[in-house]
Amino acid sequence: MLVIYHVFSYLEHIRDIGQENPGLALEKILQLLHIILILMALGSISFGIYVIHIAVRVLKTEQFPPPGVRVIRDTKVRTGRRARIIAMFFILFSVFIVVIGTVGSWYTYDRITKLTEKN
C-alpha cells in the first residue's frame, strides 16, 4: 500500500510539472512506466522460476503435490505418469508466463516509446 501511495503522489507531482513543462512530464511518465514494466517482467520471471521449481520436485518425486508442499484444501495425491504430466504442464505454463511477461513488457514499452517519439 505504501508503494501505491508513493506512485500516486509522484503522479500528482508529474501532473503539476506537466502544466509548466509537458515535455518533462512526459519524460517522467515514461521513466515511471519503464520501472513498472521492469518490475512486471521480473515478477513474471520470478513466478515462472517458482513454478519450474515445483515441477522439478514433482518430476523427482513422481508425486503431485510434492512432499512437504502446503495445499489450500485436501488434494488427491497423484503419482507416476499423472504426476509427470502435471509437471510438464507446469513447465509449459511457466515458460508461457515468462515469455508473455517479458515480451509483453518490452513490447508495451517499445510501442509507447515509438508513439511518443512522433510527437
N, C-alpha and C positions, 0 to 999 in steps of 0.2 A: 504494500500500500504506500509505503514511503517513496518508492521509486515512481509510482504513478503520480503522486503529489508533485515530485520534483519535475517530472516531464511536463505536467500541466502548467506549473509555474514558469518553466522555461519557454513553453509555447506562448504564454501571455507576454513574456519578455520579448519574444520574437515578433509578436503582433505589434507591440509598441515600437520596435525598431522598424517594422515594415511601413509604418506611417511616415517615417522620415526618410528611410532608405530601403526601398523594396528589393533592390539587388542584394544587399547584405542579408536581408531577412530570408530571401530565397536560398542563399548560400548556407545559412544556418539551418534552415529546414532540411536541406539536402544532407548536411552533416549528421543531423539527428536521425534522419531516415537511414543513412548508411550504418550508423551504430545499431539501430533497431534491427535492420536486416542481417547484420553480422551476428547479433545475439540470437536471432531466429535460426540462422544456419547452424550456429554452434549448439543450440538446443536440439535441433533435429539430428545432428551428428551424435550428440551425447545419448539421446534416446535410442538411436539405431545401434550404438555400441552396447548399450544395456540389453537390448532385445537379442542381439547376437550372443552376448554372454549367457543369457538364459538358454538360447538354442544350443550352444556348445555343451552346456551342462546336461541338457536333455539328451543330446547325442551320446555323451559319455556314459550316462547312467541308464540310457534307454528307458527313461521313465519321465512322464509328464503328469503333474508338475514335478520338478526335480526335488530330491530330498532336502528338507530344510527351508523350502520356499514357503512363505506365508501366502495363504489364499484368502479371498474375501468371504467365500462361502465353501461349504463342503464340495469338493471336486473329485470326480471319479478319476482314479489313477489309471493312466493309460501306459502300457508298456510295449516294448518291441517295435514292430512295424508302425503302429499307430503313433507312438511317441516320435519316431524318426520323421514321419510325415508332418507332424506338428512342428518339429524343429526346422524342417525345410521351409515350411510356411513362414515361420518366424524370421528365418534368414531372408527370404524374398521380401517380406514385409519391411524389414529393417533397411534393406537396400533401397526399396521404393521410398521410404520415408527420408532417408539421407539424400537421395537424388532429388526428390521433389523439394525438400527443404533448402538444399544448397543452390540448385539450379533455379528454383523459383525466386529465391532471394536475389541471386545475381541478376536474373532476367528483369525483375521488378526494378532494381536499382538502375540497370542499364537503360531500360525504356524511359524511366523518369528523367534520367540524366540527358538522354537524347532529346526528349521533349523540351526540356528547359534550355538546352543549348540553342534551339531555333529561335527562342525569344530574346 
